[in-house]
Amino acid sequence: MSVEGDLDALTIVEASRRLGARELSATDLTRAVLSRIAAEDGDLHAFLTVAEDDALRAAAASDARLAAGTATGPLDGIPVAVKDVIATAGIRTTAASRMLADFVPPYDATVTARLKAAGAVIVGKTNCDEFAMGSSNENSAYGSARNPWDRTRVPGGSSGGSAVAVAAGLALGSLGTDTGGSVRLPASYCGVVGMKPTYGRVSRYGVIAYASSLDQVGPFARTVDDCALLLGVLAGHDPRDSTSVDRPVPDYMAALRAGVAGLRVAIPREYFAEGMQPEVARAVRAAVDALGGLGARVESVSLPHTEYAVAAYYMIATAEASSNLARYDGVRYGSRVDGGSLLDMYCRTRAAGFGAEVKRRIMLGTYALSAGYYDAYYLKAQKVRTLIRQDFARVFEHADVVVTPTAPTTAFRLGEKLADPLQMYLSDIFTISVNLAGLPGIVVPCGFDAAGLPIGLQIVGPPFGEEVVLRAARAYEAATEWHTRRPPRPGAAR
């Protein structure tokens, strides 16, 4: 079988084994991935920039290390993709915005540098919602990525391109960012594994900021093992990020084999809300039953402040966005539209550079922070955030993980919710609380609906509980086959 044919089944763990045994070269693997991108990404639109020359140089260097027996680890020679809000030295980084259409960073984000140091081959920058603001990837200034399971559907946002790349075999792993579900929602919609680490576990240095108290980088992969490998490379203290936590990084791979016998699994009643797609509810409940069958102890719990999470999130996130995006003024870097005065230049630049959703969030956040409204809106939202964090803390006093649906429905149609921002925001109703509380969460495939669209199971842990989250996800994955399914290739029968 050719390397190109292998891409539909190849995992990072298996590719690493084959590279180490010299059954496969990093150059051949990278060329196969680039060939797949060239053949299919015109339709999927997962990438905004393909870094072919850089990738082939990195692959050749990896082959030299592998031949010399000096490989840097299990990611050496593995083709990966990086969300286009993460700085990559010498490679265009646009945040999917016209504002940064020609921006080429002079430095790497810490997570990019760690991938490179581990020998990973970065094949390109993936599509996303503009400045990571969105739930569907439709807010990209360069057009939406498309769901490989049904190309009339959204891939989820904001890290849609990263999820599509892994699902369609355009990369073996990828990085996204998760501010309110932006890794976990696309993972659910595209049928891959996606993880949001604890806030502070992975450096945000070099990540274009949306909401600084919520943003966190996380990996996408086809399996939990691959996800754990990626997280082990990304995690760890970075003195350049003041929110990075200085504590040891566990051996995540070693934690995977422990199983779930005796594990205490909490199921929050509030996450099975009215209006949820029945197939989603059934698939998640079947997954909970499967965990129980593996020896986990399942109990129903309450997270009573869940109903306020969406409102609190969109107050805090938009306020932080208003502050973070003030720097895009046409003066220092990014796009500039000249005007008759300094103020006119500001107005013209921001009017032309930002899309409708980014403008909406800036205006909401500016209003929330304005004199006379700060206490009524922003401060109150922060108090609700504390209540949500306390809800989880109480549950984790007698539970090891919380298991929930990832989204109320499977992937919706392109354009279906664009005219109704509130309905779009509600797509994140089951993921937002995890960001507000700063907790780790993972999504693994747990079924399909009647239309053949993936359904994702969310597993949430206590702060810095990535080990137990990965352990539970790996046990469920090993007992099921959902993660082995691949989307149809172009021209194949569904």
Sequence and secondary structure as in RCSB ss.txt:
>XXXX:A:sequence
MSVEGDLDALTIVEASRRLGARELSATDLTRAVLSRIAAEDGDLHAFLTVAEDDALRAAAASDARLAAGTATGPL
DGIPVAVKDVIATAGIRTTAASRMLADFVPPYDATVTARLKAAGAVIVGKTNCDEFAMGSSNENSAYGSARNPWD
RTRVPGGSSGGSAVAVAAGLALGSLGTDTGGSVRLPASYCGVVGMKPTYGRVSRYGVIAYASSLDQVGPFARTVD
DCALLLGVLAGHDPRDSTSVDRPVPDYMAALRAGVAGLRVAIPREYFAEGMQPEVARAVRAAVDALGGLGARVES
VSLPHTEYAVAAYYMIATAEASSNLARYDGVRYGSRVDGGSLLDMYCRTRAAGFGAEVKRRIMLGTYALSAGYYD
AYYLKAQKVRTLIRQDFARVFEHADVVVTPTAPTTAFRLGEKLADPLQMYLSDIFTISVNLAGLPGIVVPCGFDA
AGLPIGLQIVGPPFGEEVVLRAARAYEAATEWHTRRPPRPGAAR
>XXXX:A:secstr
  HHHHTTT  HHHHHHHHHTTSS HHHHHHHHHHHHHHHHHHH  EEEE HHHHHHHHHHHHHHHHHT   STT
TT EEEEETTB BTTB   TTSGGGTT   SS  HHHHHHHHTT EEEEEE  SGGG  SSSTT TT     TT 
TTB   SSSHHHHHHHHTTS SEEEEE SSSTTHHHHHHHTSEEEE  TTTB  TTB  S TTT  EEEEESSHH
HHHHHHHHHBS  TT TT        HHHHGGG  TT EEEEEGGGS TT  HHHHHHHHHHHHHHHHTT EEEE
E  TTGGGHHHHHHHHHHHHHHHHGGG SSSSSS     SSHHHHHHHHHHHHS HHHHHHHHHHHHHHSTTTII
IIIIHHHHHHHHHHHHHHHHTTS SEEEEES SSS  BTTSSTT HHHHHGGGTTTHHHHHHT  EEEEEEEE T
TS EEEEEEE STT HHHHHHHHHHHHHH  GGG     TT   
